[in-house]
Amino acid sequence: MSPNKRLKIGEGKISGYISIFLSVLVLLSVFCFRYPEQLTTPEFREVYTKSIAEGLMIFGVIAAFFFALLSLILSKKVKFALIGTAITGVAIILGALTLNGRDVAKSSWHFGLDWMILDLLLMVAIFVPLELFFPKNKSQTKFHEEWRTDLTYFVISHLFIQFFGIITQKPAVLFFGWVGLENLHVWIQGLPFIVALFLAFFSTDLFQYWAHRFFHTRVYLWRFHSIHHSTQNMDWLAGSRTHFIDIFFTRAMTFIPLYILGFSSTVFNVYIIFIAIHAVLIHANTRINFGPIKYIFTTPQYHHWHHCEDPKYYGHNFASIFPFIDMIFGTYYLPGKKWPAGTGVHEAAYPKGFIKQSVYPFTKSPFDTDLNMEERSDR
C-alpha cells in the first residue's frame, strides 16, 4: 500500500482488515486457552473471568466472519475476505468454539499473550476510529513505512510483561525494601480516593519527568531514547517504540514512588489503566485539541511538540501527565493551536527495523554528539 494512501470508508478494505485482525486475535486466543500456564498473565487473569474470555472468543469468530462478508460485498474482491475466513477457520478447527476455560496451575514463567490480545483489541477499538475520523495528518495511512516495526515493539513489550515487571521493580525493592514503610502505607491508603489518585499521578510523573529529561541530556542515554523519537509517523502505535534499556530505567523510576507510598490496589489499578490509554493517546494521529483540558493533562498536540524534528524546539514537554510540571521547571511549550511541522530525529540514515534499532545504541561512541546534545540540554 502506498504510504500516502489512507483507507476510505466504503471500499471494503477497512472491513477486510478488521476481519483479518479479529481472526488473528481469535487464533492467538485459542493458544491462550490451550496453554494458560505459559501464555497468560496471573495478575491479569484476575481481571477477566473464564466466561468473559469464552464469550469474547465466540464474538470474535462471529465478527471476523461478518466483516469478511462485508468486505466481499463492498469491494467485490475475495482477497481480504478469504484471508480472514481462512484464519478464522483454522481457529475453529483448533477449538475456538469448543474450548472451555479451566483452572490454571502455578508456573515459574509466562508470556503475556492474553494481555497483548486484550490490550491490542482495546487500543484498536479506541484509536483506529479516532485517527480515521479525526486525523491530524490526513495523508498518513495506518500502514505507513514503519508500522510493522512499531507493532513488533508493541508485541514484545506485552509478551515479556513478566520480565519487564520484575526488573523494573527490583531497584525500588533493593534500595527501599529495608525501610519500614507499613505505617506510611496505612496512612496513604486511608486518604480519600481522589487525593490518593492525584498523589499517585503526581509522584510518578515527577519521577518520570526527571528520568525522561536525563535521557535527553546525556549523549549516550539519548542513543537509547532517540529510538522512541525516531518515528516520523506519529500514531497510536508510535508510543510502543521504546528500547528495552529506556523501558527499564524510566519504568523503574516511576515504580519507586508507587512502592514507597504503597497505594491501594484500587488506586494502583486505576493508575495503570489511565497510563495505558493516555500514553497511547498522546502519540495518536488526531487533531482533537481537547479545549481547556490540554492545560490540565498532556494531549497529542503537547506531546507531538516534544517529538518535533526541528532542533530549535528540543528540550520541551517532558511530563507524561501534568503540563504544570514542565511549567515549574521551565520546559513548557504549547503555542496555541499550532502543531509541529514534522516529527523524528535530526539525523540522516537513522536505522530502520526492530533489530537494527535495538543494536544501534551500542554501536556508537558515547562522545558522538551528532544530535546536537549541547543545544538539547540547554533548552
C-alpha positions in Angstrom: 0.0 0.0 0.0 1.2 3.5 -0.8 2.4 5.3 2.3 0.2 8.3 1.3 -3.0 6.4 0.6 -5.4 6.5 3.5 -8.1 3.9 4.0 -11.5 5.1 2.9 -14.9 4.0 4.2 -17.0 2.0 1.7 -14.1 0.4 -0.2 -14.2 -2.8 1.7 -10.6 -2.6 2.8 -11.3 -1.4 6.3 -13.8 -4.3 7.0 -11.3 -6.7 5.4 -8.5 -5.6 7.7 -10.9 -5.8 10.7 -11.8 -9.4 9.7 -8.1 -10.4 9.4 -7.3 -8.6 12.7 -10.0 -10.3 14.6 -9.3 -13.7 13.1 -5.6 -13.4 14.2 -6.7 -12.5 17.8 -9.1 -15.4 17.9 -6.4 -17.8 16.7 -4.0 -16.5 19.4 -6.7 -16.8 22.0 -7.0 -20.5 21.2 -3.4 -20.9 22.3 -4.1 -19.0 25.5 -6.9 -21.5 26.3 -4.7 -24.5 25.5 -1.6 -23.3 27.3 -2.8 -20.9 30.0 0.2 -21.5 32.4 2.7 -20.4 29.8 0.7 -17.8 27.8 -1.4 -15.9 30.3 -0.6 -13.4 33.0 -1.6 -14.5 36.6 -2.3 -10.9 37.7 -4.3 -10.2 34.6 -6.4 -13.4 34.9 -8.0 -11.9 38.0 -9.4 -9.0 35.8 -11.4 -11.2 33.4 -13.3 -14.5 34.1 -13.3 -17.7 32.1 -16.8 -16.9 30.8 -15.8 -13.5 29.7 -12.8 -14.9 27.8 -15.0 -17.6 26.2 -17.6 -15.1 25.2 -15.1 -12.7 23.7 -13.6 -15.6 21.6 -17.1 -16.6 20.2 -17.9 -12.9 19.5 -14.5 -12.7 17.7 -15.4 -15.6 15.4 -18.8 -14.2 14.5 -17.4 -10.7 14.0 -14.5 -11.9 11.8 -16.9 -13.7 9.5 -19.2 -10.7 9.4 -16.5 -8.3 8.4 -15.2 -10.8 5.9 -18.6 -10.9 4.3 -18.9 -7.1 4.4 -15.5 -6.7 2.8 -16.6 -9.0 0.0 -19.8 -7.1 -0.6 -18.2 -3.7 -0.6 -15.1 -4.5 -2.6 -16.3 -7.3 -4.8 -12.8 -8.9 -4.2 -12.2 -12.1 -2.3 -8.6 -11.3 -1.1 -9.3 -9.9 2.4 -12.5 -12.0 2.9 -10.6 -15.1 2.1 -7.7 -14.4 4.4 -9.9 -13.5 7.3 -12.2 -16.5 6.8 -9.2 -18.9 6.4 -7.6 -17.8 9.6 -10.9 -18.0 11.5 -11.5 -21.4 10.1 -8.1 -22.6 11.4 -9.0 -21.2 14.8 -12.3 -23.1 14.8 -10.6 -26.3 13.8 -8.2 -25.8 16.8 -11.2 -25.4 19.1 -12.2 -21.7 19.1 -15.9 -22.6 19.6 -15.5 -25.7 21.8 -12.6 -24.9 24.2 -13.6 -24.1 27.8 -11.6 -22.2 30.4 -10.1 -24.1 33.3 -8.2 -23.5 36.5 -4.6 -22.6 35.9 -1.7 -24.2 37.7 1.1 -22.0 39.0 4.1 -21.6 36.8 7.5 -20.1 37.3 7.4 -18.2 34.0 4.8 -17.0 31.5 4.3 -14.8 28.4 1.7 -12.1 28.5 -0.2 -13.2 25.3 -3.6 -12.6 26.9 -2.5 -9.1 28.0 -1.3 -8.4 24.5 -4.5 -9.6 22.9 -6.9 -7.7 25.1 -4.8 -4.5 25.1 -4.4 -4.6 21.4 -8.1 -5.1 20.9 -9.0 -2.2 23.2 -6.4 0.2 21.7 -7.5 -0.6 18.2 -11.2 -0.2 19.1 -10.5 3.2 20.6 -7.8 4.8 18.5 -8.2 3.4 14.9 -11.7 5.1 14.6 -10.3 8.2 16.3 -7.5 8.5 13.8 -9.7 7.6 10.9 -12.4 10.2 11.6 -10.3 13.0 13.3 -6.7 12.7 11.8 -4.1 15.3 12.3 -2.0 14.1 9.4 -4.7 13.4 6.8 -2.2 11.8 4.3 -0.8 9.3 6.8 -2.1 5.7 6.4 -2.3 3.1 9.1 0.2 1.1 7.1 3.0 3.6 6.8 6.6 2.5 6.2 7.4 1.5 9.7 4.1 0.2 11.1 5.5 -3.3 11.3 8.4 -2.0 13.4 6.1 -0.3 15.9 3.8 -3.4 16.1 6.9 -5.5 16.9 7.7 -3.2 19.8 4.1 -3.5 21.0 4.1 -7.2 20.8 7.4 -7.8 22.5 6.7 -5.3 25.4 3.5 -7.2 26.1 4.7 -10.7 25.7 7.6 -10.1 28.1 5.5 -8.3 30.7 6.7 -10.6 33.4 10.4 -9.9 32.6 9.9 -6.1 32.5 7.7 -6.1 35.6 10.4 -7.9 37.6 13.4 -5.9 36.5 11.7 -2.5 36.9 10.6 -3.3 40.4 14.0 -4.5 41.6 15.6 -1.1 42.1 12.8 0.1 44.4 12.7 -3.2 46.4 16.5 -3.2 46.6 17.0 0.3 47.8 13.9 0.8 49.9 12.8 -2.7 50.9 14.7 -2.5 54.2 12.8 0.7 55.3 9.8 0.2 57.5 7.0 1.6 55.3 4.0 -0.1 56.8 2.8 3.0 58.7 3.2 5.2 55.6 1.2 2.7 53.5 -1.6 2.6 56.0 -1.8 6.4 56.0 -1.7 6.7 52.2 -4.4 4.0 51.8 -6.6 5.9 54.3 -6.6 9.0 52.1 -9.7 9.9 50.0 -9.6 8.1 46.7 -9.2 11.3 44.6 -6.4 12.6 46.8 -4.5 9.3 46.6 -5.0 9.1 42.9 -3.7 12.6 42.3 -0.7 11.8 44.6 0.0 8.7 42.5 -0.2 10.6 39.3 1.9 13.5 40.5 4.6 11.5 42.2 5.1 9.1 39.3 5.0 11.9 36.8 7.6 13.9 38.7 10.0 10.9 38.9 9.3 10.1 35.2 9.9 13.7 34.2 13.5 13.7 35.6 14.2 10.2 34.2 12.9 11.4 30.8 14.9 14.6 30.9 18.0 12.8 31.9 17.8 10.6 28.8 17.5 13.8 26.7 20.6 15.5 28.3 23.1 12.6 28.4 24.5 11.8 25.0 24.9 8.0 25.5 21.4 7.7 27.1 20.0 9.7 24.2 21.2 7.0 21.9 18.6 4.7 23.5 15.8 7.2 23.8 16.3 8.5 20.3 14.7 5.3 19.1 11.4 6.4 20.6 11.8 9.8 18.9 12.8 8.3 15.5 9.3 7.8 14.2 8.2 10.2 11.5 4.6 8.9 11.7 3.0 9.7 15.0 0.1 7.4 15.7 -1.4 5.2 18.4 1.4 2.6 17.9 4.3 5.1 18.0 4.5 5.2 21.8 5.4 1.5 21.8 8.7 2.1 20.0 11.0 2.2 23.1 14.4 0.5 23.6 14.4 -2.1 26.5 17.1 0.0 28.3 14.8 3.0 28.1 11.9 0.9 29.4 13.9 -0.4 32.3 15.2 3.0 33.5 12.0 5.1 33.1 9.6 2.4 34.5 12.0 1.7 37.4 11.9 5.4 38.3 8.1 5.6 38.2 7.8 2.5 40.3 9.8 4.0 43.1 7.1 6.3 44.4 4.5 3.6 43.9 6.5 1.2 46.0 7.4 3.7 48.7 3.9 5.2 49.1 2.1 1.9 48.9 -1.2 2.9 47.2 -4.3 0.7 47.5 -4.9 -1.8 44.8 -7.9 0.3 43.5 -5.7 3.4 43.1 -2.9 1.3 41.5 -5.3 -0.3 39.0 -6.9 3.0 38.0 -3.4 4.5 37.6 -2.3 1.6 35.4 -5.5 1.8 33.2 -5.2 5.5 32.8 -1.5 5.4 31.9 -2.0 2.5 29.4 -4.7 4.5 27.5 -3.2 8.0 28.0 0.3 7.0 26.8 -1.2 5.8 23.5 -3.5 8.9 23.2 -0.6 11.5 23.4 1.1 9.8 20.4 -2.0 9.4 18.3 -2.6 11.0 14.9 -5.6 13.0 15.9 -6.3 16.7 15.6 -8.7 16.8 18.6 -7.5 19.8 20.7 -9.2 18.9 24.0 -10.0 22.6 24.8 -9.0 23.7 28.3 -8.3 20.1 29.3 -4.9 20.5 27.5 -3.7 22.8 30.2 -4.5 20.2 32.9 -3.4 16.9 31.2 -0.9 16.4 28.4 -2.5 15.9 25.0 -1.4 14.8 21.5 -0.6 18.4 20.5 1.5 18.8 23.6 3.5 15.6 23.2 3.9 16.0 19.4 5.9 19.1 20.1 8.1 17.0 22.3 8.7 14.8 19.3 9.3 17.8 16.9 12.2 17.1 14.5 13.3 20.8 14.4 16.3 21.2 16.8 15.2 24.6 17.9 12.2 23.1 19.7 14.2 20.4 21.5 14.0 20.1 25.3 10.3 20.7 25.9 7.3 18.9 27.4 8.9 16.1 29.3 6.0 15.4 31.6 3.7 12.5 30.7 0.6 13.6 32.6 0.7 17.1 34.0 1.9 20.1 32.0 2.3 22.1 35.1 5.4 20.0 36.0 7.0 21.4 32.8 5.9 24.9 33.8 7.6 24.5 37.2 11.0 23.5 35.6 10.8 25.8 32.6 10.3 23.3 29.8 6.7 24.0 28.9 5.9 24.8 25.3 2.4 24.9 23.8 1.9 27.6 21.1 -1.9 28.0 20.9 -3.4 25.6 18.3 -0.1 25.3 16.3 1.3 21.8 15.7 4.9 20.9 14.8 5.6 20.6 11.0 7.2 17.2 11.5 8.5 14.6 14.0 11.6 12.5 14.1 15.3 12.8 14.9 17.7 15.2 13.2 19.9 12.5 11.9 20.4 11.1 8.4 20.1 7.4 7.7 18.7 6.5 11.1 18.4 2.7 11.3 15.0 1.1 10.4 13.6 -2.0 12.0 13.4 -3.5 15.5 16.7 -5.5 15.4 18.8 -2.7 13.9 17.4 -0.2 16.4 17.9 -2.5 19.4 21.6 -2.8 18.5 22.1 0.8 17.4 22.8 2.4 20.8 25.6 0.0 21.5 27.4 0.7 18.2 28.2 4.4 18.7 30.8 6.2 20.8 29.3 7.9 23.9 31.1 11.1 22.7 29.3 11.2 19.4 27.2 14.3 19.5 25.5 14.1 16.1 22.2 15.1 17.6 23.5 18.4 19.0 23.0 17.3 22.6 24.6 20.5 23.9 21.8 22.5 22.4 19.2 19.9 23.5 20.4 20.1 27.1 20.4 23.9 27.1 16.8 24.3 26.0 
